[in-house]
């Protein structure tokens, strides 16, 4: 791991950053939206649940990124996430379709999943290849779209994905003390809220290889993350699928959503690999 990342880890531990994250997840300010500011040169497509925000950071994009943001399903998209996807899209010559989905607990997981599906349908109306980029909880929504429409997705990139709502694996409790971002009890609480409205119609098991005929997919995560065992379980399932080609990048002692700290070598490597991935498939 880079020296810069190690310094950040020490800083997060010293300031008890996990307590701050817990508060944000459980008591989010959902009245704040980035997309009331017209400086982003955005177009907004309203849906029954949430909206799609279209951003065009390059003059002549030849593909589009369907982006699902993290935030434990409760927190609106933030400026760092917007900067992250804009940096990637600019280098990849992509149009960005931000899935600005509704949030728990006001809305149900069924509403969130309906928003994800409608956003994909909107992206299909554009004459550009579709790629998925998602981080953290956004990856759970992205995977449901991908499983249903893999033949229409050019490739998928997941960063620090959160894909298991139950988080009952015994090894997770032992890892919690070393994770500087995530609290197992908080994730379980939110996961139960999300799982309450899941059905066989709106949710496919992402750990069943038979559901993972998903084509080319990248996974990025930190080996020191609380969710690392879940990510490895998901990768093992992908490797058993008949039509999945997975590329894994794991950073030693990397922390959850490291990619929102843009000066990190790990973040720069992640962005470069996603850009190269998209450009190789357009």
Backbone as JSON, one array per atom type, in Angstrom:
{
  "sequence": "XXXXXXXXXXXXXXXXXXXXXXXXXXXXXXXXXXXXXXXXXXXXXXXXXXXXXXXXXXXXXXXXXXXXXXXXXXXXXXXXXXXXXXXXXXXXXXXXXXXXXXXXXXXXXXXXXXXXXXXXXXXXXXXXXXXXXXXXXXXXXXXXXXXXXXXXXXXXXXXXXXXXXXXXXXXXXXXXXXXXXXXXXXXXXXXXXXXXXXXXXXXXXXXXXXXXXXXXXXXXXXXXXXXXXXXXXXXXXXXXXXXXXXXXXXXXXXXXXXXXXXXXXXXXXXXXXXXXXXXXXX",
  "N": [[0.84, -1.19, 0.0], [0.39, 2.32, -0.58], [2.44, 4.96, 0.78], [1.04, 7.32, 1.21], [-1.59, 6.43, 1.48], [-1.36, 4.93, 3.83], [-0.88, 6.97, 5.67], [-3.34, 8.28, 5.59], [-4.99, 6.28, 6.66], [-4.06, 6.19, 9.33], [-4.8, 8.74, 10.13], [-7.61, 8.6, 9.9], [-8.18, 6.69, 11.87], [-7.27, 7.98, 14.18], [-9.01, 10.15, 14.35], [-11.38, 8.89, 14.67], [-13.04, 8.23, 12.44], [-14.95, 6.43, 11.63], [-17.16, 6.73, 13.33], [-18.2, 9.14, 12.44], [-18.96, 8.41, 9.82], [-20.91, 6.49, 10.42], [-22.88, 8.12, 11.58], [-23.57, 9.72, 9.39], [-24.65, 7.79, 7.65], [-26.87, 6.84, 9.12], [-28.27, 9.12, 9.82], [-28.83, 10.85, 7.52], [-28.65, 13.85, 5.48], [-31.07, 14.27, 3.47], [-32.21, 16.23, 2.01], [-30.51, 17.67, 0.53], [-29.23, 18.21, -2.68], [-27.0, 17.67, -5.31], [-27.76, 18.36, -7.81], [-29.27, 20.59, -8.15], [-27.81, 22.66, -8.86], [-27.0, 24.5, -11.59], [-24.56, 24.7, -12.8], [-23.39, 22.37, -13.59], [-24.13, 21.72, -16.14], [-26.28, 19.99, -16.86], [-28.74, 17.5, -17.77], [-31.96, 16.55, -16.83], [-33.85, 13.71, -16.32], [-36.88, 12.82, -15.27], [-38.24, 10.15, -13.33], [-40.61, 7.6, -12.31], [-39.62, 6.81, -9.89], [-37.13, 8.52, -8.46], [-34.49, 9.97, -10.5], [-32.73, 10.4, -13.64], [-29.66, 11.82, -14.21], [-28.07, 13.46, -16.71], [-24.82, 13.97, -17.76], [-22.36, 15.61, -19.69], [-19.2, 15.47, -20.11], [-17.35, 15.55, -22.2], [-16.91, 16.58, -25.65], [-17.7, 14.96, -27.83], [-18.88, 12.24, -27.07], [-18.43, 8.68, -27.23], [-19.55, 6.58, -25.95], [-21.5, 5.56, -23.08], [-21.7, 5.94, -19.55], [-23.41, 4.31, -17.09], [-24.01, 5.24, -13.98], [-23.93, 4.25, -10.61], [-24.19, 5.41, -7.46], [-22.51, 5.16, -4.24], [-23.26, 5.06, -0.65], [-24.7, 3.74, 1.25], [-27.36, 3.37, 0.58], [-28.81, 5.37, 1.74], [-27.76, 7.93, 1.66], [-27.52, 10.89, -0.24], [-25.99, 11.36, -3.5], [-22.65, 12.55, -3.47], [-20.29, 15.35, -3.77], [-17.68, 14.42, -4.17], [-18.06, 11.88, -5.29], [-19.28, 12.66, -7.65], [-17.16, 14.07, -8.81], [-15.36, 11.95, -9.1], [-16.64, 10.2, -11.01], [-16.82, 11.91, -13.13], [-14.13, 12.45, -13.73], [-13.33, 9.9, -14.62], [-15.08, 9.54, -16.8], [-14.35, 11.63, -18.5], [-11.76, 10.93, -19.38], [-12.4, 8.52, -20.56], [-13.97, 9.25, -22.62], [-16.79, 9.47, -22.31], [-20.35, 9.8, -22.08], [-22.25, 10.57, -19.18], [-24.62, 8.89, -17.27], [-26.16, 9.5, -14.48], [-27.54, 7.63, -11.95], [-29.82, 8.79, -10.02], [-31.12, 7.69, -7.59], [-34.06, 7.02, -5.49], [-34.12, 7.07, -1.85], [-33.49, 5.02, 1.07], [-34.7, 5.59, 4.44], [-37.16, 6.42, 3.58], [-38.1, 5.56, 1.15], [-38.63, 2.32, -0.36], [-36.65, -0.7, -0.89], [-37.64, -1.87, -3.18], [-38.5, 0.36, -4.6], [-36.03, 1.58, -5.09], [-34.8, -0.34, -6.72], [-36.57, -0.38, -8.85], [-36.09, 2.16, -9.82], [-33.43, 1.86, -10.68], [-33.77, 0.03, -12.79], [-35.44, 1.54, -14.51], [-33.7, 3.61, -15.12], [-31.78, 2.28, -16.63], [-33.38, 1.59, -18.84], [-33.84, 4.14, -19.83], [-31.21, 4.87, -20.56], [-30.87, 3.12, -22.68], [-32.24, 4.36, -24.71], [-30.51, 6.06, -25.87], [-28.09, 6.33, -28.45], [-25.65, 4.96, -27.83], [-23.04, 2.79, -26.68], [-23.43, 1.04, -23.56], [-21.9, 1.24, -20.42], [-21.33, 0.12, -17.1], [-20.6, 1.69, -14.04], [-20.03, 1.48, -10.62], [-20.1, 2.14, -7.1], [-19.62, 0.87, -3.79], [-22.66, 0.62, -2.02], [-24.11, 1.19, -4.28], [-23.34, -0.72, -6.09], [-24.88, -2.96, -5.55], [-27.4, -2.36, -6.61], [-26.62, -1.96, -9.24], [-25.75, -4.52, -10.0], [-28.13, -5.97, -10.16], [-29.37, -4.86, -12.37], [-27.42, -5.52, -14.27], [-27.43, -8.36, -14.25], [-29.91, -8.87, -15.39], [-29.7, -7.73, -17.89], [-27.34, -8.3, -19.26], [-26.44, -8.8, -21.85], [-26.69, -6.39, -23.05], [-24.95, -4.66, -21.95], [-21.8, -3.21, -22.11], [-19.59, -3.54, -20.44], [-18.57, -3.8, -16.97], [-17.71, -2.06, -14.0], [-16.89, -2.32, -10.67], [-16.44, -0.77, -7.58], [-15.19, -1.25, -4.4], [-17.52, -2.9, -3.66], [-20.73, -3.38, -2.06], [-22.51, -6.09, -1.53], [-23.84, -8.01, -0.08], [-26.55, -8.2, 1.91], [-27.18, -9.3, 4.38], [-24.84, -9.98, 5.84], [-23.75, -12.02, 7.56], [-21.59, -13.72, 7.79], [-19.16, -15.34, 9.81], [-16.49, -14.39, 9.92], [-16.6, -11.68, 9.51], [-17.12, -10.14, 11.81], [-14.7, -10.27, 13.19], [-13.11, -8.73, 11.56], [-14.02, -6.18, 11.76], [-12.86, -4.35, 13.58], [-10.55, -3.41, 12.36], [-11.38, -1.99, 10.19], [-11.65, 1.23, 9.0], [-13.78, 2.69, 8.18], [-16.35, 1.4, 8.07], [-19.08, 0.16, 9.98], [-20.14, -2.87, 11.27], [-22.57, -3.39, 12.59], [-24.15, -1.18, 11.85], [-24.26, -1.43, 9.05], [-25.61, -3.89, 8.93], [-28.06, -3.15, 10.05], [-29.06, -1.31, 8.14], [-29.0, -2.98, 5.97], [-30.99, -4.85, 6.65], [-33.25, -3.21, 6.44], [-33.2, -2.72, 3.7], [-33.48, -5.32, 2.68], [-36.06, -6.0, 3.36], [-38.06, -5.59, 1.44], [-37.4, -7.16, -0.7], [-37.9, -9.46, -3.36], [-38.44, -12.51, -5.23], [-38.9, -11.59, -7.75], [-37.69, -9.08, -7.99], [-35.08, -9.38, -7.18], [-32.04, -11.01, -7.62], [-29.89, -13.64, -6.66], [-26.64, -12.78, -6.1], [-24.54, -14.37, -5.57], [-24.84, -16.77, -6.71], [-23.6, -18.71, -9.18], [-25.06, -19.36, -11.49], [-26.58, -17.16, -11.98], [-24.84, -15.33, -12.96], [-24.04, -14.73, -15.62], [-22.5, -12.56, -16.93], [-20.65, -11.32, -18.57], [-17.86, -9.16, -19.21], [-16.21, -7.95, -16.39], [-14.98, -5.78, -13.87], [-13.48, -5.76, -10.64], [-12.72, -3.85, -7.86], [-11.12, -3.45, -4.76], [-10.22, -2.98, -1.27], [-7.96, -4.98, 0.54], [-8.08, -4.87, 3.23], [-10.59, -4.1, 3.89], [-13.74, -4.27, 5.62], [-15.64, -5.62, 4.1], [-14.21, -7.3, 2.47], [-14.11, -10.25, 2.58], [-16.67, -10.84, 1.58], [-16.48, -9.76, -0.97], [-14.55, -11.48, -2.04], [-15.97, -13.87, -2.01], [-17.95, -13.28, -3.89], [-16.36, -12.93, -6.17], [-15.36, -15.52, -6.45], [-17.73, -16.82, -7.13], [-18.26, -15.58, -9.59], [-16.09, -16.58, -11.04], [-16.9, -19.18, -11.36], [-18.98, -19.0, -13.08], [-20.41, -19.52, -16.31], [-20.25, -17.63, -18.34], [-18.62, -15.26, -17.65], [-16.16, -12.87, -17.29], [-13.76, -11.98, -15.26], [-11.89, -9.36, -13.81], [-9.7, -8.65, -11.3], [-8.66, -6.29, -8.93], [-6.99, -5.86, -6.08], [-6.13, -3.96, -3.32], [-3.56, -3.87, -0.99], [-4.35, -3.6, 2.38], [-6.11, -1.58, 1.72], [-8.71, 0.89, 2.16], [-12.31, 1.23, 2.61], [-14.03, 2.51, -0.19], [-11.82, 3.95, -1.09], [-11.36, 5.23, -3.46], [-12.38, 7.78, -3.55], [-10.52, 9.51, -2.67], [-8.47, 11.39, -4.31], [-5.75, 11.78, -4.78], [-4.4, 9.52, -4.13], [-2.2, 6.89, -5.08], [-3.39, 4.41, -5.5], [-5.99, 5.09, -6.2], [-5.58, 6.52, -8.57], [-4.57, 4.45, -10.15], [-6.81, 2.8, -10.26], [-8.7, 4.41, -11.64], [-7.34, 4.66, -14.08], [-7.32, 1.99, -14.97], [-10.05, 1.48, -15.26], [-10.73, 3.3, -17.27], [-9.1, 2.34, -19.39], [-10.27, -0.16, -19.68], [-12.9, 0.47, -20.55], [-12.3, 1.84, -22.94], [-11.11, -0.18, -24.41], [-13.24, -1.72, -25.1], [-15.15, -0.3, -26.43]],
  "CA": [[0.0, 0.0, 0.0], [1.19, 3.52, -0.69], [2.7, 5.72, 2.0], [-0.04, 8.29, 1.35], [-2.77, 5.72, 2.0], [-1.09, 4.6, 5.23], [-1.07, 8.2, 6.44], [-4.77, 8.5, 5.7], [-5.52, 5.3, 7.6], [-3.72, 6.65, 10.68], [-5.61, 9.93, 10.39], [-8.99, 8.17, 10.12], [-8.26, 6.02, 13.17], [-7.07, 8.97, 15.23], [-10.19, 11.01, 14.42], [-12.57, 8.03, 14.78], [-13.82, 8.56, 11.25], [-16.07, 5.48, 11.54], [-18.31, 7.32, 14.02], [-18.75, 10.14, 11.52], [-19.63, 7.69, 8.74], [-22.13, 5.91, 10.98], [-23.88, 9.19, 11.73], [-24.03, 10.12, 8.05], [-25.49, 6.72, 7.11], [-28.11, 6.69, 9.88], [-28.97, 10.41, 9.91], [-28.38, 11.62, 6.35], [-29.4, 15.02, 5.04], [-31.58, 13.89, 2.15], [-32.77, 17.4, 1.34], [-29.45, 18.28, -0.27], [-28.99, 17.57, -3.98], [-26.01, 18.32, -6.17], [-28.26, 18.63, -9.15], [-30.0, 21.85, -8.23], [-26.82, 23.64, -9.32], [-26.97, 24.41, -13.05], [-23.19, 24.81, -13.32], [-22.94, 21.08, -14.08], [-24.58, 21.54, -17.52], [-26.93, 18.7, -16.75], [-30.11, 17.29, -18.21], [-32.61, 15.7, -15.85], [-34.98, 12.91, -16.77], [-37.61, 12.37, -14.1], [-38.84, 8.83, -13.42], [-41.55, 7.36, -11.22], [-38.81, 6.76, -8.67], [-35.84, 9.12, -8.7], [-34.24, 10.63, -11.78], [-31.44, 10.2, -14.29], [-29.01, 13.09, -14.51], [-27.12, 13.27, -17.81], [-23.69, 14.89, -17.8], [-21.52, 15.4, -20.87], [-17.92, 16.13, -19.86], [-16.57, 15.66, -23.43], [-17.72, 17.13, -26.74], [-18.24, 13.94, -28.74], [-18.75, 10.93, -26.42], [-18.75, 7.51, -28.07], [-20.13, 5.58, -25.07], [-22.12, 6.16, -21.91], [-21.54, 5.24, -18.27], [-24.54, 4.31, -16.16], [-23.3, 5.31, -12.7], [-24.69, 4.02, -9.38], [-23.34, 5.91, -6.37], [-22.59, 4.57, -2.92], [-23.85, 5.86, 0.41], [-25.52, 2.87, 2.1], [-28.77, 3.5, 0.16], [-29.48, 6.43, 2.52], [-27.09, 9.22, 1.51], [-27.5, 11.37, -1.63], [-24.69, 11.43, -4.17], [-21.87, 13.69, -3.0], [-19.44, 16.02, -4.74], [-16.52, 13.58, -4.47], [-18.52, 10.86, -6.23], [-19.47, 13.34, -8.94], [-15.83, 14.33, -9.38], [-14.8, 10.67, -9.5], [-17.2, 9.67, -12.25], [-16.5, 12.87, -14.19], [-12.74, 12.19, -14.12], [-13.3, 8.66, -15.41], [-15.8, 9.74, -18.05], [-13.59, 12.53, -19.37], [-10.69, 10.14, -19.99], [-12.99, 7.42, -21.34], [-14.81, 9.88, -23.64], [-18.12, 8.93, -22.02], [-21.49, 10.49, -21.5], [-22.56, 9.98, -17.87], [-26.01, 8.83, -16.82], [-26.16, 9.3, -13.04], [-28.8, 7.1, -11.42], [-30.11, 9.52, -8.79], [-32.23, 6.86, -7.12], [-34.62, 7.39, -4.19], [-33.29, 6.6, -0.75], [-34.03, 4.52, 2.32], [-35.82, 4.68, 4.7], [-38.41, 6.98, 3.06], [-38.49, 4.69, 0.05], [-38.31, 0.91, -0.18], [-35.69, -1.25, -1.84], [-38.37, -2.08, -4.44], [-38.45, 1.65, -5.3], [-34.65, 1.78, -5.56], [-34.55, -1.26, -7.82], [-37.36, 0.1, -9.98], [-35.36, 3.32, -10.34], [-32.27, 1.35, -11.41], [-34.25, -0.55, -14.04], [-35.9, 2.62, -15.37], [-32.52, 4.34, -15.59], [-31.22, 1.49, -17.73], [-34.27, 1.75, -19.99], [-33.57, 5.47, -20.38], [-29.91, 4.84, -21.24], [-31.05, 2.39, -23.93], [-32.78, 5.23, -25.76], [-29.38, 6.77, -26.47], [-27.4, 5.47, -29.43], [-24.28, 4.8, -27.36], [-22.83, 1.6, -25.85], [-23.62, 1.29, -22.12], [-21.01, 0.65, -19.43], [-21.74, 0.37, -15.72], [-19.63, 1.94, -12.98], [-20.76, 1.59, -9.36], [-19.28, 1.99, -5.9], [-20.24, 0.53, -2.52], [-24.04, 0.12, -2.11], [-24.58, 1.32, -5.66], [-23.04, -1.95, -6.81], [-25.99, -3.9, -5.37], [-28.4, -2.0, -7.61], [-26.03, -2.17, -10.56], [-25.7, -5.95, -10.32], [-29.46, -6.45, -10.54], [-29.53, -4.43, -13.76], [-26.5, -6.29, -15.1], [-27.9, -9.75, -14.35], [-31.07, -8.93, -16.27], [-29.46, -7.12, -19.21], [-25.9, -8.43, -19.51], [-26.17, -8.77, -23.29], [-26.78, -5.0, -23.52], [-23.96, -3.9, -21.2], [-20.48, -3.44, -22.68], [-18.66, -3.94, -19.39], [-18.97, -3.32, -15.65], [-16.63, -1.8, -13.04], [-17.4, -2.16, -9.31], [-15.41, -0.32, -6.64], [-15.6, -1.52, -3.01], [-18.95, -3.21, -3.68], [-21.47, -3.97, -0.94], [-23.46, -6.95, -2.25], [-24.48, -8.92, 0.85], [-27.34, -7.39, 2.84], [-27.25, -9.94, 5.69], [-23.52, -9.88, 6.47], [-23.74, -12.96, 8.69], [-20.38, -14.54, 7.8], [-18.48, -15.17, 11.1], [-15.22, -13.67, 9.85], [-16.8, -10.23, 9.4], [-17.0, -9.52, 13.13], [-13.28, -10.17, 13.53], [-12.48, -7.73, 10.71], [-14.6, -4.86, 11.95], [-11.98, -3.45, 14.33], [-9.5, -2.84, 11.51], [-11.97, -1.17, 9.13], [-11.71, 2.61, 9.5], [-14.95, 3.34, 7.62], [-17.64, 0.72, 8.15], [-19.51, -0.52, 11.19], [-20.93, -4.03, 10.91], [-23.94, -3.26, 13.11], [-24.86, -0.19, 11.05], [-24.55, -2.04, 7.75], [-26.65, -4.89, 9.11], [-29.32, -2.45, 10.27], [-29.53, -0.79, 6.85], [-29.23, -4.14, 5.12], [-32.32, -5.4, 6.98], [-34.24, -2.32, 5.84], [-33.18, -2.95, 2.26], [-33.93, -6.68, 2.37], [-37.46, -6.2, 3.73], [-38.94, -5.55, 0.27], [-36.85, -7.94, -1.8], [-38.69, -10.6, -3.78], [-37.83, -13.26, -6.33], [-39.08, -10.82, -8.98], [-36.81, -7.9, -8.11], [-33.73, -9.62, -6.64], [-31.35, -12.26, -7.98], [-28.75, -13.95, -5.8], [-25.4, -12.46, -6.81], [-23.54, -15.37, -5.22], [-25.18, -17.97, -7.46], [-22.94, -18.6, -10.49], [-26.03, -19.47, -12.57], [-27.11, -15.82, -12.25], [-23.72, -14.43, -13.24], [-23.63, -14.72, -17.03], [-22.49, -11.09, -16.97], [-19.62, -10.8, -19.45], [-16.62, -8.6, -18.68], [-16.46, -7.2, -15.16], [-13.83, -5.44, -13.03], [-13.74, -5.59, -9.22], [-11.65, -3.16, -7.13], [-11.4, -3.34, -3.34], [-9.07, -3.04, -0.37], [-7.91, -6.26, 1.25], [-8.33, -4.61, 4.65], [-11.98, -3.68, 4.08], [-14.68, -5.16, 6.29], [-16.38, -6.39, 3.11], [-13.31, -8.08, 1.62], [-14.54, -11.65, 2.41], [-17.84, -10.86, 0.71], [-15.99, -9.55, -2.32], [-13.89, -12.7, -2.5], [-17.04, -14.84, -2.28], [-18.55, -12.86, -5.16], [-15.39, -13.21, -7.23], [-15.36, -16.97, -6.62], [-18.95, -17.17, -7.88], [-18.04, -15.13, -10.98], [-15.15, -17.5, -11.68], [-17.61, -20.41, -11.64], [-20.02, -18.74, -14.07], [-20.02, -19.96, -17.66], [-19.97, -16.49, -19.21], [-18.18, -14.09, -16.9], [-14.71, -12.65, -17.39], [-13.55, -11.05, -14.16], [-10.56, -8.78, -13.57], [-9.71, -8.24, -9.9], [-7.57, -5.49, -8.4], [-7.13, -5.74, -4.62], [-5.04, -3.16, -2.77], [-3.21, -4.3, 0.36], [-4.77, -2.7, 3.44], [-6.95, -0.5, 1.21], [-9.91, 1.15, 2.95], [-13.53, 1.28, 1.82], [-14.21, 3.68, -1.05], [-10.55, 4.69, -1.23], [-11.32, 5.92, -4.75], [-12.82, 9.16, -3.41], [-9.33, 10.3, -2.32], [-7.98, 11.37, -5.69], [-4.29, 11.83, -4.87], [-3.83, 8.2, -3.82], [-1.78, 6.08, -6.23], [-4.38, 3.35, -5.71], [-7.12, 5.68, -6.91], [-5.14, 6.81, -9.94], [-4.49, 3.18, -10.85], [-8.18, 2.35, -10.49], [-9.28, 5.2, -12.72], [-6.66, 4.3, -15.33], [-7.75, 0.66, -15.4], [-11.43, 1.58, -15.73], [-10.69, 3.98, -18.57], [-8.55, 1.4, -20.37], [-11.28, -1.19, -19.84], [-13.97, 1.0, -21.41], [-11.78, 2.16, -24.28], [-10.81, -1.44, -25.12], [-14.49, -2.42, -25.42], [-16.04, 0.55, -27.24]],
  "C": [[0.88, 1.24, 0.0], [1.37, 4.21, 0.67], [1.56, 6.71, 2.26], [-1.3, 7.64, 1.94], [-2.57, 5.34, 3.46], [-1.29, 5.81, 6.13], [-2.56, 8.49, 6.63], [-5.41, 7.55, 6.7], [-5.27, 5.73, 9.04], [-4.58, 7.85, 11.07], [-7.05, 9.54, 10.69], [-9.15, 7.51, 11.5], [-8.17, 7.03, 14.3], [-8.32, 9.82, 15.44], [-11.49, 10.23, 14.54], [-13.54, 8.33, 13.64], [-15.05, 7.65, 11.1], [-17.32, 6.04, 12.21], [-18.99, 8.37, 13.15], [-19.53, 9.47, 10.4], [-20.94, 7.08, 9.23], [-23.24, 6.95, 11.09], [-24.44, 9.6, 10.37], [-24.97, 9.07, 7.47], [-26.86, 6.67, 7.8], [-28.92, 7.97, 9.97], [-28.57, 11.3, 8.73], [-29.24, 12.86, 6.11], [-29.87, 14.75, 3.6], [-32.22, 15.05, 1.41], [-31.76, 18.06, 0.4], [-29.27, 17.5, -1.56], [-27.96, 18.37, -4.76], [-26.65, 18.92, -7.4], [-29.28, 19.76, -9.21], [-29.09, 22.96, -8.74], [-26.63, 23.48, -10.83], [-25.57, 24.48, -13.64], [-22.69, 23.49, -13.91], [-23.39, 20.79, -15.5], [-25.27, 20.18, -17.67], [-28.29, 18.7, -17.44], [-30.73, 16.29, -17.25], [-33.83, 15.02, -16.46], [-35.67, 12.34, -15.54], [-38.25, 11.01, -14.36], [-39.88, 8.69, -12.31], [-40.84, 7.34, -9.88], [-37.44, 7.35, -9.01], [-35.73, 9.76, -10.07], [-32.9, 10.16, -12.34], [-30.89, 11.58, -14.62], [-27.93, 12.83, -15.55], [-26.08, 14.37, -17.79], [-22.84, 14.58, -19.02], [-20.2, 16.15, -20.71], [-17.02, 16.24, -21.09], [-17.49, 16.05, -24.58], [-18.41, 16.06, -27.59], [-18.1, 12.55, -28.11], [-19.15, 9.8, -27.36], [-19.27, 6.34, -27.24], [-20.78, 6.3, -23.9], [-21.89, 5.27, -20.68], [-22.82, 5.41, -17.48], [-23.93, 4.18, -14.76], [-24.26, 5.19, -11.52], [-23.8, 4.39, -8.2], [-23.54, 5.12, -5.09], [-23.21, 5.52, -1.92], [-24.84, 5.08, 1.24], [-27.01, 3.0, 1.82], [-29.5, 4.63, 0.86], [-28.96, 7.82, 2.21], [-27.12, 9.66, 0.04], [-26.08, 11.38, -2.2], [-23.96, 12.69, -3.73], [-20.91, 14.22, -4.07], [-18.22, 15.19, -5.12], [-16.9, 12.47, -5.46], [-18.73, 11.46, -7.62], [-18.13, 13.62, -9.61], [-15.19, 13.03, -9.86], [-15.33, 10.22, -10.85], [-16.93, 10.62, -13.42], [-15.06, 12.69, -14.67], [-12.65, 10.96, -15.01], [-13.92, 8.89, -16.77], [-15.03, 10.62, -19.02], [-12.49, 11.77, -20.1], [-11.23, 9.04, -20.89], [-13.86, 7.92, -22.48], [-16.26, 9.4, -23.53], [-19.12, 10.02, -21.66], [-21.77, 9.82, -20.15], [-24.06, 10.04, -17.62], [-25.98, 8.49, -15.32], [-27.52, 8.78, -12.61], [-29.02, 7.75, -10.05], [-31.35, 8.87, -8.16], [-32.8, 7.37, -5.8], [-33.9, 6.65, -3.07], [-34.11, 5.98, 0.38], [-33.89, 5.61, 3.39], [-37.15, 5.19, 4.17], [-38.99, 6.11, 1.95], [-38.06, 3.26, 0.35], [-37.24, 0.47, -1.15], [-36.36, -1.52, -3.18], [-38.37, -0.8, -5.26], [-37.05, 1.89, -5.88], [-34.36, 0.91, -6.77], [-35.36, -0.88, -9.05], [-36.69, 1.3, -10.63], [-34.16, 2.87, -11.18], [-32.68, 0.78, -12.77], [-34.7, 0.54, -15.01], [-34.73, 3.44, -15.92], [-31.85, 3.59, -16.74], [-32.07, 1.65, -18.99], [-34.06, 3.12, -20.64], [-32.25, 5.47, -21.14], [-30.02, 4.13, -22.59], [-31.57, 3.26, -25.05], [-31.69, 6.04, -26.44], [-28.61, 5.82, -27.38], [-25.92, 5.34, -29.09], [-24.17, 3.51, -26.56], [-22.9, 1.97, -24.37], [-22.58, 0.53, -21.32], [-21.55, 1.01, -18.05], [-20.51, 0.65, -14.86], [-20.43, 2.15, -11.69], [-19.79, 1.44, -8.2], [-20.17, 1.67, -4.71], [-21.67, 0.02, -2.71], [-24.6, 0.24, -3.51], [-24.35, 0.06, -6.48], [-24.16, -2.98, -6.68], [-27.09, -3.63, -6.38], [-27.89, -2.3, -9.01], [-26.05, -3.64, -10.96], [-27.06, -6.49, -10.73], [-29.79, -6.05, -11.98], [-28.66, -5.3, -14.68], [-26.98, -7.72, -15.3], [-29.04, -9.86, -15.35], [-30.77, -8.49, -17.7], [-28.0, -7.23, -19.64], [-25.57, -8.31, -20.99], [-26.22, -7.36, -23.86], [-25.82, -4.08, -22.79], [-22.58, -4.24, -21.74], [-19.46, -3.94, -21.69], [-19.04, -3.26, -18.09], [-17.75, -3.16, -14.75], [-17.25, -1.51, -11.68], [-16.25, -1.82, -8.37], [-15.94, -0.5, -5.21], [-17.08, -1.89, -2.91], [-19.47, -3.75, -2.36], [-22.62, -4.76, -1.55], [-24.24, -7.89, -1.34], [-25.22, -8.11, 1.9], [-27.36, -7.98, 4.25], [-25.97, -9.84, 6.5], [-23.41, -10.76, 7.72], [-22.48, -13.81, 8.76], [-19.58, -14.28, 9.08], [-17.22, -14.32, 11.02], [-15.4, -12.15, 9.8], [-16.63, -9.53, 10.74], [-15.54, -9.31, 13.53], [-12.58, -9.07, 12.74], [-12.92, -6.31, 11.03], [-13.64, -3.88, 12.62], [-10.93, -2.77, 13.46], [-10.06, -1.99, 10.38], [-12.2, 0.24, 9.68], [-12.97, 3.33, 9.03], [-16.27, 2.73, 8.09], [-17.86, 0.03, 9.48], [-20.44, -1.67, 10.79], [-22.37, -3.89, 11.39], [-24.77, -2.27, 12.3], [-25.21, -0.75, 9.68], [-25.64, -3.09, 7.86], [-28.02, -4.24, 9.3], [-29.9, -1.95, 8.94], [-29.82, -1.94, 5.9], [-30.58, -4.79, 5.38], [-33.43, -4.53, 6.39], [-34.34, -2.58, 4.34], [-33.81, -4.3, 1.92], [-35.42, -6.89, 2.58], [-38.39, -6.27, 2.53], [-38.37, -6.29, -0.93], [-37.74, -9.15, -2.07], [-37.94, -11.35, -4.87], [-37.94, -12.5, -7.65], [-38.09, -9.68, -9.11], [-35.38, -8.14, -7.65], [-33.22, -10.99, -7.06], [-30.12, -12.43, -7.12], [-27.45, -13.74, -6.55], [-24.28, -13.43, -6.46], [-23.83, -16.73, -5.85], [-24.58, -17.88, -8.85], [-23.93, -18.68, -11.66], [-26.65, -18.12, -12.92], [-26.06, -14.87, -12.82], [-23.16, -14.58, -14.65], [-23.51, -13.26, -17.46], [-21.39, -10.51, -17.85], [-18.42, -10.25, -18.71], [-16.92, -7.69, -17.48], [-15.16, -6.99, -14.38], [-14.3, -5.29, -11.58], [-12.51, -4.94, -8.59], [-12.05, -3.1, -5.66], [-10.1, -3.36, -2.55], [-9.09, -4.33, 0.42], [-8.19, -6.09, 2.74], [-9.76, -4.15, 4.92], [-12.78, -4.73, 4.86], [-15.32, -6.12, 5.29], [-15.5, -7.27, 2.23], [-13.73, -9.54, 1.49], [-15.76, -11.8, 1.51], [-17.42, -10.68, -0.74], [-15.32, -10.8, -2.88], [-14.91, -13.8, -2.8], [-17.71, -14.55, -3.62], [-17.63, -13.19, -6.33], [-15.32, -14.71, -7.5], [-16.58, -17.42, -7.41], [-18.82, -16.75, -9.34], [-17.12, -16.1, -11.72], [-15.78, -18.85, -12.0], [-18.67, -20.24, -12.73], [-19.51, -19.07, -15.47], [-19.63, -18.79, -18.55], [-19.73, -15.24, -18.38], [-16.66, -14.03, -16.98], [-14.34, -11.57, -16.39], [-12.09, -10.64, -14.04], [-10.57, -8.18, -12.17], [-8.47, -7.42, -9.58], [-7.82, -5.27, -6.92], [-5.9, -5.02, -4.08], [-4.8, -3.55, -1.32], [-3.57, -3.21, 1.38], [-5.59, -1.52, 2.94], [-8.22, -0.34, 2.03], [-11.12, 1.33, 2.03], [-13.67, 2.61, 1.09], [-12.97, 4.58, -1.08], [-10.55, 5.58, -2.46], [-11.83, 7.35, -4.69], [-11.72, 10.07, -2.88], [-8.43, 10.29, -3.56], [-6.46, 11.39, -5.82], [-3.63, 10.48, -4.59], [-3.37, 7.51, -5.1], [-2.78, 4.97, -6.55], [-5.59, 3.87, -6.5], [-6.75, 5.97, -8.36], [-5.05, 5.53, -10.77], [-5.88, 2.65, -11.19], [-8.81, 3.09, -11.65], [-8.66, 4.82, -14.07], [-7.15, 2.96, -15.86], [-9.2, 0.68, -15.89], [-11.48, 2.24, -17.1], [-10.18, 3.04, -19.66], [-9.55, 0.3, -20.7], [-12.38, -0.72, -20.79], [-13.46, 1.23, -22.82], [-11.5, 0.88, -25.08], [-12.08, -2.13, -25.63], [-15.45, -1.57, -26.28], [-16.0, 0.11, -28.7]]
}
